[in-house]
Amino acid sequence: MSPVAFAALLAGGALGALLGRVLHLPLWPLTGALVGAGSVQLLVGNGAPFPASAVFIAQVLVGSTVGARLGPTVLQEFRLVVVPGVVAVVATVVAGIGLGVAVGAIFPIGLTEAVFGMVPGGVGEMVSAVASLGGDSALVAGMHIIRLLVVVTVLGALVGWFRRREGGASTEGEVDP
């Protein structure tokens, strides 16, 4: 990928993220950047993948971002949720793998992409993982973006509904990242 094409994708992603914030898209940094960079790639791109060094840096940034969330009280909090958390994670991962195998068998999608597209997890983490295995990261990103948009939209509406029903506080004034 040429430096100009790389810069154009980054600029498209940044502009898309800004537009996503203005439009109040769910997960606006990610969804906006995806739409922005995707639009640039569709309009002027040549289909070349991101440079391996940029993918590596992105993976390090994602891992560091997750690691930075660990605080001094994490072990105390972890003890309270370890058993139900492990049960929930195992159940959802098994269900995701099962759905991935089914999707891979029914649709013309590779097994790696189908499984990574159906298991729960962060978009960045799943896309990075499938990219490191040589899979189609764009397909997995698309599958996870759809999942996240549906989950965020539905859960946001449900939480708002439950809060109104219980007479709870509104989330109108909350600041998003």
Secondary structure, 3 states (H helix, E strand, C coil): CCHHHHHHHHHHHHHHHHHHHHCCCCCHHHHHHHHHHHHHHHHHCCCCCCCHHHHHHHHHHHHHHHHHCCCCCHHHHHHHHHHHHHHHHHHHHHHHHHHHHHHHHHCCCCHHHHHHHHCCCCHHHHHHHHHHCCCCHHHHHHHHHHHHHHHHHHHHHHHHHHHHHHCCCCCCCCCCC
